[in-house]
Amino acid sequence: MKNYKYFRIILILIPVAILGVLIYKDFNPRGYLKATYNFCYEDPFITKFSPHGRVLEIQQNNNVCTQQMVIDPVYFDVRLPQKFTAARLKIWYQKDSSTELKIGPAIDLVNWQWQLKDITYMQTVNNWQLGVADYDLTYLKMDKNNLRWLISSPNLDTNQQHIIFDKIEIEFFKEPLNKNNVWQRVKEWLYFTII
């Protein structure tokens, strides 16, 4: 009979512990989230590039997956558990040096406003160009928990150019949880959890 009670307690504590870990991760007290999409596997945060036709099917070669953009513009969404105030995008790509590349999140989708930034080339890594851009997310209007992003390369198709993407990584930042912002963070978290 004693063993049955312990077994029952363990069966109750396991789901409670798992729920506690999930809530902790969703609440994100450190104020930092990193989302990475390498085109080989779907990511819980970053959606596939779309629409089809502007981007070609994902190609896999030697365990490296790539996607080619042939017509401007292309979109992807980032699902966030809460609102962040800043982001740093890193993208690995191949393109001609004369081909323009801008990426940015939607400021206001209703009025079709975007925070497009030129991708700043940093270095070449294994034949891939690595570019970076920083964003202020303070005044962005999110669509529920989604932040829509636009990839722009004007005249890509008319110039018969293309851009090949290998990986995208976005780091999101906000002030870490402290005694001065605990109630504000709880309110934000509840708002994002409910909607």
Helices and strands as residue ranges (DSSP letters): H 2-27, E 32-37, E 59-61, E 64-69, E 74-79, E 86-94, E 102-108, E 113-114, E 117-118, E 120-125, E 128-136, E 146-152, E 163-173, H 182-194
